Amino acid sequence: MSSIPVDLDRSKMRLLLEQLALERLDSNGARELKPLLETEARLTMDTEYKKRLINLIETLDKYIKGEVNLMPELNVSISNI
């Protein structure tokens, strides 16, 4: 019985990108996502896509180092309850 090959790295990358889009990507997820994006950037022939990937990788580097915050803080005050 043959099976359909599944690219687990691409699936993992999509999951992590969804978490990033939903502002739920923690620094461990960013560490997992970065090498996947680096591989994607190396393999693509589309220069515009490559530029976007490189910008995202640089932003993830800053996030991992704590230089930028990609996860907005919840602003909950008692007056809103």
N, C-alpha and C positions, 0 to 999 in steps of 0.2 A: 504494500500500500504506500503510495507516495503522498507527500504532504506539501502544502504551499509554504515556501520559505518565508520566514518572518524576520524582518530587520529589527532586532530588539533595541539597538542603539537609537534608531530613528523613532521607534515607539516611545522610548524613554525620553528622548529629546522633546517630542511633542507633549508628553505629559508635563515635563518640567516647564516648557514654554507656556502651557495653559496655566500652571500655578503662578508663573510670573505675571501673566496677563491679569489674573485674578488677585494679584498682590498678596499671594500666599507662599511665595518662594522664600525659604529660609536660607541661611548662608551655606548649610550643608547641601541643599539642593542646587545652589549656585555653583558650588565646587563640582558637583556632578555634571551640571549643564555645560560648564566652560569647555572641557575637553571635547564634548560632543559637537559644540559649535565650532571649535577649532578644526576638527576633522571635516565638518561640513564646508567651512571656508576654504580649506585646502583642496577639496574635491570639486567645488563649483567652478564653472567657466563664466558665469554671469557676474560681470564686474560690479554692477549696482548691488546685487544680492550680497556679494562678498564684502563690499564696503559696509553694508548694514550689519552683517555678522561681526565684522571687526569692531564696529562701534559698540555693539551689544557686549562683546567679549570684554572690551575696555571698561564698560560700565559694571559688568559683573565683577571684574577685578577690584574696582573701587568699593563695591558692595561687600565683597569678601573681606577687604582690608578695613571696613568700617568707615570709609570716607564718604559714602553716600548711603541714604536710606531709601530702599525701594519699597518698603512696607510702611505705609502711613500709619501713624499712631491713632488709635481710637480716641476720639475726644468725647467723652461721656461726662456730663455734669449732672448734678442732682437736680438742677432746675429743668433739665430736659425729661426727667422721669415723672 
